[in-house]
Every structure is written in C-alpha cells, then in structure tokens.
Amino acid sequence: MSKSSTVTVRETPVAPVATASVGSLTIHGETFLIETDQRVELVDLTNRIMDFARKFNVREGLVSLWSMHTTCSVFINEFQTALLTDIRAFLEKMVARDEEWLHNNPDHSDCDRMNADAHLRALLLGHSLTLQISGGEVVLGQWQRILMAELDGPRARTLRIQIFGIS
C-alpha cells in the first residue's frame, strides 16, 4: 500500500473561463475563489450563484457547482444561525477529529495536515450540486440556500460553476 495519494492530472488544465454557444444554447463555466477564516466554516453562496445564473439570461437550463477540493463541500440546507451551529456539531459528532484515523498516521500516509476528519466529513455532504433554472431563475425551495462547507481551513477554496441552457 502506498503512503502517497494518487494525483489526478488533466492533459489540458481547466480554463478559468470557458464559453460556447450555438443559437440560443449557452454553456459557460468559470472558477472562483472563496477565502475562509475558520477550520470548519459554512458559507452562503446562494446570492452569488443566483446572480451568475441571471447574468447569462438563461431562461431554462441547469447550473452546476463543483468543489475542486476533497475537504470542501457544497450542499443545500437552511442558513440559520442555530442550524449552522447544529450542522457543525453534527459533523463533529459523526466524525471526531481526534479519532485515530490512518490518514493522520505517518506510518500509513504522507499527509501532514492531520485532516482525515475533514475528508470523511466531506463524504457526508458531497462535492457538487446541479440546480435547475426555470423562468431565468435558479429553482430553490423557500428555505433552501446553497452552502459551502470549509472542513479544513482557513484556506482559499476554488469552486467551478457552469451554466447550460437556452436563452
């Protein structure tokens, strides 16, 4: 068993901004950064994602959001202070930071961040979202918000967003 992680390498690096269109079909993707201040932090991305969707005048389509990190997640939930506290407590109870994880053990891993808990917590939340656009707006329920979970911060996090739809 190797102690090193397997690296994923693209033949061509992802472009920071990429656009294609045919007739009324538009596909546009771009990367953006979110700076975090805490080890575990929940960030509301809803307004940013809704503004992105509106900018391209897509009437019907999809918007996809993707975390480019294994210890940073995106998911949908309510954004309310007590619930955010509960989410952090839930993650800490489900995956204890001080557990004896092999990923944190130098006999088994070359990772020096001691962040096995962050990787395992990300498994619970997921790394991508696909949202519908209808009538030019992102489709969300009344209390639904688009959230990012920093699980191993503080760090700069790269997210990739892509819109696909008809104007």
NORTA-V62585 format. One record per run of one state. SS is the DSSP state (2 for helix, 1 for strand, 0 for the rest). FROM is the first residue (numbers start at 1). TO is the last residue. Records with the same first field share a line. If there is no record, write none. Layout:
BEGIN
SS=FROM-TO  FROM-TO
END
This chain:
BEGIN
0=1-16  23-24  36-40  45-45  56-59  68-71  78-80  95-101  105-115  126-127  135-136  139-144  151-155  167-167
1=17-22  25-35  41-44  60-67  72-77  128-134  137-138  145-150  156-166
2=46-55  81-94  102-104  116-125
END
